[in-house]
Amino acid sequence: MAKETIVKLVDDIDGSTADQTVTFALDGVTFEIDLSDENAGKLRKTLQPFVEAGTKVTADGTRHTRTVISAQGASLREETKAIRAWGQKYATQLGLEQVGDRGAIPQRVRDAYEKHEGRAPRTALASPFMAP
């Protein structure tokens, strides 16, 4: 005796014939729902702003980070280069920590750069040959 089993997906929203099973997660709980193509499209369209703003998490729980390259980022890199060069030239003259070619720039050096507006600092004596 032969048997034939037919599985018919029914749209969980409106009872029509479902075309696909959609999986989604919210608050750490994963859901599956059978939907027609029309209702699946509605669900995706509704969730799209949240998906775009969110960070994708893989099955093992690691997060994919987004890299944003902007004009502001390029500007900050240029400013950091300028502060580093200024600090390497003037930090010891001002009694501040030495600034290396790499790594963090000490906050005191950044503050001094801002105070002097990126220009050479004035010392107590304008010239070593002049008396106070």
MOJOTA-V115301 format. One record per backbone hydrogen bond with DSSP energy under -0.5 kcal/mol. CO is the residue of the C=O (numbers start at 1). NH is the residue of the N-H. Records with the same first field share a line. If there is no record, write none. Layout:
BEGIN
CO = NH + NH
END
This chain:
BEGIN
4 = 6
5 = 7
6 = 8
7 = 9
9 = 18
11 = 15
16 = 11
20 = 22 + 35
22 = 33
24 = 31
26 = 29
29 = 26
31 = 24
33 = 22 + 35
34 = 12
35 = 19 + 20
36 = 40
37 = 41
38 = 42
39 = 43
40 = 44
41 = 45
42 = 46
43 = 47
44 = 48
47 = 50 + 51
48 = 52
49 = 53
50 = 54
56 = 64
58 = 61
62 = 58
63 = 65
66 = 68
67 = 69
68 = 70
70 = 74
71 = 75
72 = 76
73 = 77
74 = 78
75 = 79
76 = 80
77 = 81
78 = 82
79 = 83
80 = 84
81 = 85
82 = 86
83 = 87
84 = 88
85 = 89
86 = 90
87 = 91
90 = 94
91 = 96
92 = 95
98 = 100
104 = 106
106 = 109 + 110
107 = 111
108 = 112
109 = 113
110 = 114
111 = 115
112 = 116
113 = 118
114 = 117
116 = 119
127 = 130
END
